[in-house]
Amino acid sequence: VKSCWLGPNYIKEGQESNDIRRTNVPDIRVAYRYETMCEELNLITQAIRTDELETIEEEGTLCMGAVQAET
């Protein structure tokens, strides 16, 4: 079904997968999306490899009531 709607090269990456006659998405837009996705995946991979990911520690407790001022 994807091949019918997106073209026979839909499985390739980047601009190679785009058939503008079928998708109505310009090649420059496809290139931007692909480049952005690659950069984001690279940042995630680097963070995992260098152990820069830190856990977020909760401060206090969450409540739905009114906020009390600290004295």
Backbone atoms as SQL, in Angstrom:
CREATE TABLE atoms (id INTEGER PRIMARY KEY, chain TEXT, resi INTEGER, resn TEXT, atom TEXT, x REAL, y REAL, z REAL);
INSERT INTO atoms VALUES
  (1, 'A', 1, 'VAL', 'N', 0.831, -1.185, 0.000),
  (2, 'A', 1, 'VAL', 'CA', 0.000, 0.000, 0.000),
  (3, 'A', 1, 'VAL', 'C', 0.877, 1.251, 0.000),
  (4, 'A', 2, 'LYS', 'N', 1.953, 1.251, 0.825),
  (5, 'A', 2, 'LYS', 'CA', 2.842, 2.414, 0.866),
  (6, 'A', 2, 'LYS', 'C', 3.481, 2.664, -0.490),
  (7, 'A', 3, 'SER', 'N', 3.893, 1.601, -1.155),
  (8, 'A', 3, 'SER', 'CA', 4.515, 1.736, -2.469),
  (9, 'A', 3, 'SER', 'C', 3.549, 2.383, -3.454),
  (10, 'A', 4, 'CYS', 'N', 2.286, 2.031, -3.346),
  (11, 'A', 4, 'CYS', 'CA', 1.269, 2.589, -4.230),
  (12, 'A', 4, 'CYS', 'C', 1.119, 4.093, -4.009),
  (13, 'A', 5, 'TRP', 'N', 1.086, 4.516, -2.744),
  (14, 'A', 5, 'TRP', 'CA', 0.850, 5.923, -2.425),
  (15, 'A', 5, 'TRP', 'C', 2.117, 6.768, -2.422),
  (16, 'A', 6, 'LEU', 'N', 3.238, 6.219, -1.980),
  (17, 'A', 6, 'LEU', 'CA', 4.464, 7.008, -1.822),
  (18, 'A', 6, 'LEU', 'C', 5.494, 6.773, -2.913),
  (19, 'A', 7, 'GLY', 'N', 5.343, 5.737, -3.698),
  (20, 'A', 7, 'GLY', 'CA', 6.293, 5.430, -4.754),
  (21, 'A', 7, 'GLY', 'C', 7.147, 4.239, -4.384),
  (22, 'A', 8, 'PRO', 'N', 7.823, 3.663, -5.369),
  (23, 'A', 8, 'PRO', 'CA', 8.581, 2.429, -5.139),
  (24, 'A', 8, 'PRO', 'C', 9.815, 2.612, -4.252),
  (25, 'A', 9, 'ASN', 'N', 10.294, 3.821, -4.077),
  (26, 'A', 9, 'ASN', 'CA', 11.502, 4.073, -3.287),
  (27, 'A', 9, 'ASN', 'C', 11.197, 4.522, -1.864),
  (28, 'A', 10, 'TYR', 'N', 9.981, 4.290, -1.394),
  (29, 'A', 10, 'TYR', 'CA', 9.574, 4.809, -0.079),
  (30, 'A', 10, 'TYR', 'C', 10.435, 4.298, 1.062),
  (31, 'A', 11, 'ILE', 'N', 11.097, 3.175, 0.890),
  (32, 'A', 11, 'ILE', 'CA', 11.872, 2.568, 1.974),
  (33, 'A', 11, 'ILE', 'C', 13.273, 3.176, 2.106),
  (34, 'A', 12, 'LYS', 'N', 13.719, 3.904, 1.095),
  (35, 'A', 12, 'LYS', 'CA', 15.041, 4.546, 1.150),
  (36, 'A', 12, 'LYS', 'C', 15.002, 5.726, 2.112),
  (37, 'A', 13, 'GLU', 'N', 16.169, 6.271, 2.409),
  (38, 'A', 13, 'GLU', 'CA', 16.258, 7.370, 3.364),
  (39, 'A', 13, 'GLU', 'C', 16.441, 8.702, 2.656),
  (40, 'A', 14, 'GLY', 'N', 15.942, 9.759, 3.282),
  (41, 'A', 14, 'GLY', 'CA', 16.143, 11.108, 2.791),
  (42, 'A', 14, 'GLY', 'C', 15.420, 11.389, 1.490),
  (43, 'A', 15, 'GLN', 'N', 16.049, 12.226, 0.668),
  (44, 'A', 15, 'GLN', 'CA', 15.444, 12.659, -0.579),
  (45, 'A', 15, 'GLN', 'C', 15.227, 11.517, -1.565),
  (46, 'A', 16, 'GLU', 'N', 16.012, 10.469, -1.441),
  (47, 'A', 16, 'GLU', 'CA', 15.881, 9.334, -2.355),
  (48, 'A', 16, 'GLU', 'C', 14.504, 8.694, -2.258),
  (49, 'A', 17, 'SER', 'N', 13.874, 8.808, -1.103),
  (50, 'A', 17, 'SER', 'CA', 12.574, 8.170, -0.899),
  (51, 'A', 17, 'SER', 'C', 11.422, 9.028, -1.404),
  (52, 'A', 18, 'ASN', 'N', 11.672, 10.298, -1.653),
  (53, 'A', 18, 'ASN', 'CA', 10.590, 11.224, -1.984),
  (54, 'A', 18, 'ASN', 'C', 10.262, 11.229, -3.467),
  (55, 'A', 19, 'ASP', 'N', 8.995, 11.062, -3.763),
  (56, 'A', 19, 'ASP', 'CA', 8.465, 11.271, -5.105),
  (57, 'A', 19, 'ASP', 'C', 7.478, 12.426, -4.986),
  (58, 'A', 20, 'ILE', 'N', 7.938, 13.626, -5.316),
  (59, 'A', 20, 'ILE', 'CA', 7.150, 14.833, -5.078),
  (60, 'A', 20, 'ILE', 'C', 5.793, 14.784, -5.772),
  (61, 'A', 21, 'ARG', 'N', 5.701, 14.054, -6.860),
  (62, 'A', 21, 'ARG', 'CA', 4.411, 13.938, -7.561),
  (63, 'A', 21, 'ARG', 'C', 3.390, 13.172, -6.729),
  (64, 'A', 22, 'ARG', 'N', 3.876, 12.321, -5.847),
  (65, 'A', 22, 'ARG', 'CA', 2.971, 11.519, -5.008),
  (66, 'A', 22, 'ARG', 'C', 2.792, 12.120, -3.620),
  (67, 'A', 23, 'THR', 'N', 3.858, 12.656, -3.034),
  (68, 'A', 23, 'THR', 'CA', 3.794, 13.127, -1.648),
  (69, 'A', 23, 'THR', 'C', 3.437, 14.601, -1.529),
  (70, 'A', 24, 'ASN', 'N', 3.707, 15.383, -2.575),
  (71, 'A', 24, 'ASN', 'CA', 3.509, 16.832, -2.559),
  (72, 'A', 24, 'ASN', 'C', 4.372, 17.496, -1.487),
  (73, 'A', 25, 'VAL', 'N', 5.507, 16.871, -1.140),
  (74, 'A', 25, 'VAL', 'CA', 6.469, 17.424, -0.180),
  (75, 'A', 25, 'VAL', 'C', 7.756, 17.716, -0.954),
  (76, 'A', 26, 'PRO', 'N', 8.215, 18.979, -0.944),
  (77, 'A', 26, 'PRO', 'CA', 9.437, 19.319, -1.682),
  (78, 'A', 26, 'PRO', 'C', 10.651, 18.572, -1.140),
  (79, 'A', 27, 'ASP', 'N', 11.602, 18.286, -2.035),
  (80, 'A', 27, 'ASP', 'CA', 12.818, 17.570, -1.635),
  (81, 'A', 27, 'ASP', 'C', 13.576, 18.306, -0.538),
  (82, 'A', 28, 'ILE', 'N', 13.593, 19.631, -0.577),
  (83, 'A', 28, 'ILE', 'CA', 14.326, 20.390, 0.437),
  (84, 'A', 28, 'ILE', 'C', 13.711, 20.175, 1.820),
  (85, 'A', 29, 'ARG', 'N', 12.396, 20.013, 1.883),
  (86, 'A', 29, 'ARG', 'CA', 11.717, 19.763, 3.164),
  (87, 'A', 29, 'ARG', 'C', 12.042, 18.361, 3.671),
  (88, 'A', 30, 'VAL', 'N', 12.065, 17.397, 2.764),
  (89, 'A', 30, 'VAL', 'CA', 12.416, 16.026, 3.138),
  (90, 'A', 30, 'VAL', 'C', 13.858, 15.991, 3.642),
  (91, 'A', 31, 'ALA', 'N', 14.745, 16.713, 2.958),
  (92, 'A', 31, 'ALA', 'CA', 16.152, 16.756, 3.372),
  (93, 'A', 31, 'ALA', 'C', 16.291, 17.371, 4.760),
  (94, 'A', 32, 'TYR', 'N', 15.555, 18.455, 5.022),
  (95, 'A', 32, 'TYR', 'CA', 15.603, 19.101, 6.334),
  (96, 'A', 32, 'TYR', 'C', 15.111, 18.155, 7.430),
  (97, 'A', 33, 'ARG', 'N', 14.001, 17.483, 7.184),
  (98, 'A', 33, 'ARG', 'CA', 13.457, 16.548, 8.178),
  (99, 'A', 33, 'ARG', 'C', 14.434, 15.411, 8.455),
  (100, 'A', 34, 'TYR', 'N', 15.032, 14.881, 7.409),
  (101, 'A', 34, 'TYR', 'CA', 15.973, 13.767, 7.570),
  (102, 'A', 34, 'TYR', 'C', 17.223, 14.223, 8.326),
  (103, 'A', 35, 'GLU', 'N', 17.752, 15.396, 7.967),
  (104, 'A', 35, 'GLU', 'CA', 18.945, 15.919, 8.644),
  (105, 'A', 35, 'GLU', 'C', 18.660, 16.187, 10.117),
  (106, 'A', 36, 'THR', 'N', 17.509, 16.762, 10.417),
  (107, 'A', 36, 'THR', 'CA', 17.128, 17.047, 11.800),
  (108, 'A', 36, 'THR', 'C', 16.984, 15.761, 12.597),
  (109, 'A', 37, 'MET', 'N', 16.350, 14.744, 12.006),
  (110, 'A', 37, 'MET', 'CA', 16.188, 13.467, 12.697),
  (111, 'A', 37, 'MET', 'C', 17.553, 12.841, 12.988),
  (112, 'A', 38, 'CYS', 'N', 18.462, 12.892, 12.021),
  (113, 'A', 38, 'CYS', 'CA', 19.799, 12.321, 12.223),
  (114, 'A', 38, 'CYS', 'C', 20.553, 13.047, 13.337),
  (115, 'A', 39, 'GLU', 'N', 20.457, 14.370, 13.370),
  (116, 'A', 39, 'GLU', 'CA', 21.122, 15.139, 14.421),
  (117, 'A', 39, 'GLU', 'C', 20.559, 14.812, 15.796),
  (118, 'A', 40, 'GLU', 'N', 19.239, 14.690, 15.896),
  (119, 'A', 40, 'GLU', 'CA', 18.619, 14.362, 17.178),
  (120, 'A', 40, 'GLU', 'C', 19.018, 12.962, 17.641),
  (121, 'A', 41, 'LEU', 'N', 19.030, 12.013, 16.726),
  (122, 'A', 41, 'LEU', 'CA', 19.450, 10.653, 17.088),
  (123, 'A', 41, 'LEU', 'C', 20.913, 10.636, 17.513),
  (124, 'A', 42, 'ASN', 'N', 21.746, 11.435, 16.856),
  (125, 'A', 42, 'ASN', 'CA', 23.153, 11.526, 17.220),
  (126, 'A', 42, 'ASN', 'C', 23.323, 12.100, 18.627),
  (127, 'A', 43, 'LEU', 'N', 22.556, 13.134, 18.958),
  (128, 'A', 43, 'LEU', 'CA', 22.627, 13.715, 20.305),
  (129, 'A', 43, 'LEU', 'C', 22.209, 12.702, 21.367),
  (130, 'A', 44, 'ILE', 'N', 21.158, 11.966, 21.099),
  (131, 'A', 44, 'ILE', 'CA', 20.699, 10.950, 22.050),
  (132, 'A', 44, 'ILE', 'C', 21.755, 9.872, 22.225),
  (133, 'A', 45, 'THR', 'N', 22.332, 9.425, 21.125),
  (134, 'A', 45, 'THR', 'CA', 23.364, 8.388, 21.179),
  (135, 'A', 45, 'THR', 'C', 24.580, 8.859, 21.962),
  (136, 'A', 46, 'GLN', 'N', 25.027, 10.096, 21.722),
  (137, 'A', 46, 'GLN', 'CA', 26.173, 10.642, 22.453),
  (138, 'A', 46, 'GLN', 'C', 25.874, 10.740, 23.942),
  (139, 'A', 47, 'ALA', 'N', 24.672, 11.171, 24.283),
  (140, 'A', 47, 'ALA', 'CA', 24.310, 11.316, 25.694),
  (141, 'A', 47, 'ALA', 'C', 24.317, 9.966, 26.395),
  (142, 'A', 48, 'ILE', 'N', 23.833, 8.956, 25.725),
  (143, 'A', 48, 'ILE', 'CA', 23.809, 7.624, 26.331),
  (144, 'A', 48, 'ILE', 'C', 25.220, 7.075, 26.491),
  (145, 'A', 49, 'ARG', 'N', 26.041, 7.278, 25.489),
  (146, 'A', 49, 'ARG', 'CA', 27.416, 6.758, 25.539),
  (147, 'A', 49, 'ARG', 'C', 28.258, 7.444, 26.601),
  (148, 'A', 50, 'THR', 'N', 28.027, 8.710, 26.850),
  (149, 'A', 50, 'THR', 'CA', 28.854, 9.448, 27.802),
  (150, 'A', 50, 'THR', 'C', 28.202, 9.563, 29.176),
  (151, 'A', 51, 'ASP', 'N', 27.096, 8.892, 29.355),
  (152, 'A', 51, 'ASP', 'CA', 26.380, 8.891, 30.630),
  (153, 'A', 51, 'ASP', 'C', 26.029, 10.291, 31.106),
  (154, 'A', 52, 'GLU', 'N', 25.661, 11.172, 30.176),
  (155, 'A', 52, 'GLU', 'CA', 25.270, 12.526, 30.553),
  (156, 'A', 52, 'GLU', 'C', 23.811, 12.608, 30.984),
  (157, 'A', 53, 'LEU', 'N', 23.101, 11.538, 30.787),
  (158, 'A', 53, 'LEU', 'CA', 21.710, 11.545, 31.213),
  (159, 'A', 53, 'LEU', 'C', 21.658, 11.443, 32.726),
  (160, 'A', 54, 'GLU', 'N', 20.961, 12.333, 33.336),
  (161, 'A', 54, 'GLU', 'CA', 20.827, 12.326, 34.784),
  (162, 'A', 54, 'GLU', 'C', 19.365, 12.136, 35.129),
  (163, 'A', 55, 'THR', 'N', 19.137, 11.488, 36.246),
  (164, 'A', 55, 'THR', 'CA', 17.755, 11.325, 36.686),
  (165, 'A', 55, 'THR', 'C', 17.284, 12.620, 37.321),
  (166, 'A', 56, 'ILE', 'N', 16.024, 12.891, 37.159),
  (167, 'A', 56, 'ILE', 'CA', 15.438, 14.101, 37.738),
  (168, 'A', 56, 'ILE', 'C', 14.910, 13.747, 39.118),
  (169, 'A', 57, 'GLU', 'N', 15.438, 14.438, 40.110),
  (170, 'A', 57, 'GLU', 'CA', 14.983, 14.199, 41.467),
  (171, 'A', 57, 'GLU', 'C', 13.799, 15.116, 41.760),
  (172, 'A', 58, 'GLU', 'N', 12.777, 14.525, 42.349),
  (173, 'A', 58, 'GLU', 'CA', 11.601, 15.307, 42.675),
  (174, 'A', 58, 'GLU', 'C', 11.886, 16.180, 43.888),
  (175, 'A', 59, 'GLU', 'N', 11.401, 17.408, 43.817),
  (176, 'A', 59, 'GLU', 'CA', 11.543, 18.319, 44.937),
  (177, 'A', 59, 'GLU', 'C', 10.195, 18.415, 45.620),
  (178, 'A', 60, 'GLY', 'N', 10.107, 17.908, 46.838),
  (179, 'A', 60, 'GLY', 'CA', 8.850, 17.941, 47.567),
  (180, 'A', 60, 'GLY', 'C', 7.858, 16.961, 46.973),
  (181, 'A', 61, 'THR', 'N', 6.606, 17.176, 47.288),
  (182, 'A', 61, 'THR', 'CA', 5.560, 16.302, 46.772),
  (183, 'A', 61, 'THR', 'C', 4.622, 17.102, 45.889),
  (184, 'A', 62, 'LEU', 'N', 3.992, 16.436, 45.002),
  (185, 'A', 62, 'LEU', 'CA', 3.024, 17.082, 44.133),
  (186, 'A', 62, 'LEU', 'C', 1.675, 17.095, 44.822),
  (187, 'A', 63, 'CYS', 'N', 0.983, 18.194, 44.741),
  (188, 'A', 63, 'CYS', 'CA', -0.338, 18.264, 45.335),
  (189, 'A', 63, 'CYS', 'C', -1.224, 19.162, 44.491),
  (190, 'A', 64, 'MET', 'N', -2.526, 18.973, 44.623),
  (191, 'A', 64, 'MET', 'CA', -3.477, 19.766, 43.862),
  (192, 'A', 64, 'MET', 'C', -3.988, 20.950, 44.685),
  (193, 'A', 65, 'GLY', 'N', -3.606, 21.037, 45.936),
  (194, 'A', 65, 'GLY', 'CA', -4.086, 22.095, 46.805),
  (195, 'A', 65, 'GLY', 'C', -3.361, 23.410, 46.580),
  (196, 'A', 66, 'ALA', 'N', -3.675, 24.385, 47.402),
  (197, 'A', 66, 'ALA', 'CA', -3.046, 25.688, 47.327),
  (198, 'A', 66, 'ALA', 'C', -1.577, 25.588, 47.726),
  (199, 'A', 67, 'VAL', 'N', -0.766, 26.433, 47.138),
  (200, 'A', 67, 'VAL', 'CA', 0.656, 26.455, 47.437),
  (201, 'A', 67, 'VAL', 'C', 0.875, 27.229, 48.730),
  (202, 'A', 68, 'GLN', 'N', 1.631, 26.633, 49.650),
  (203, 'A', 68, 'GLN', 'CA', 1.901, 27.282, 50.921),
  (204, 'A', 68, 'GLN', 'C', 3.260, 27.946, 50.836),
  (205, 'A', 69, 'ALA', 'N', 3.345, 29.161, 51.317),
  (206, 'A', 69, 'ALA', 'CA', 4.594, 29.903, 51.297),
  (207, 'A', 69, 'ALA', 'C', 5.539, 29.360, 52.348),
  (208, 'A', 70, 'GLU', 'N', 6.825, 29.313, 52.001),
  (209, 'A', 70, 'GLU', 'CA', 7.834, 28.844, 52.964),
  (210, 'A', 70, 'GLU', 'C', 8.174, 29.990, 53.899),
  (211, 'A', 71, 'THR', 'N', 8.379, 29.681, 55.175),
  (212, 'A', 71, 'THR', 'CA', 8.696, 30.736, 56.144),
  (213, 'A', 71, 'THR', 'C', 10.137, 30.707, 56.536);
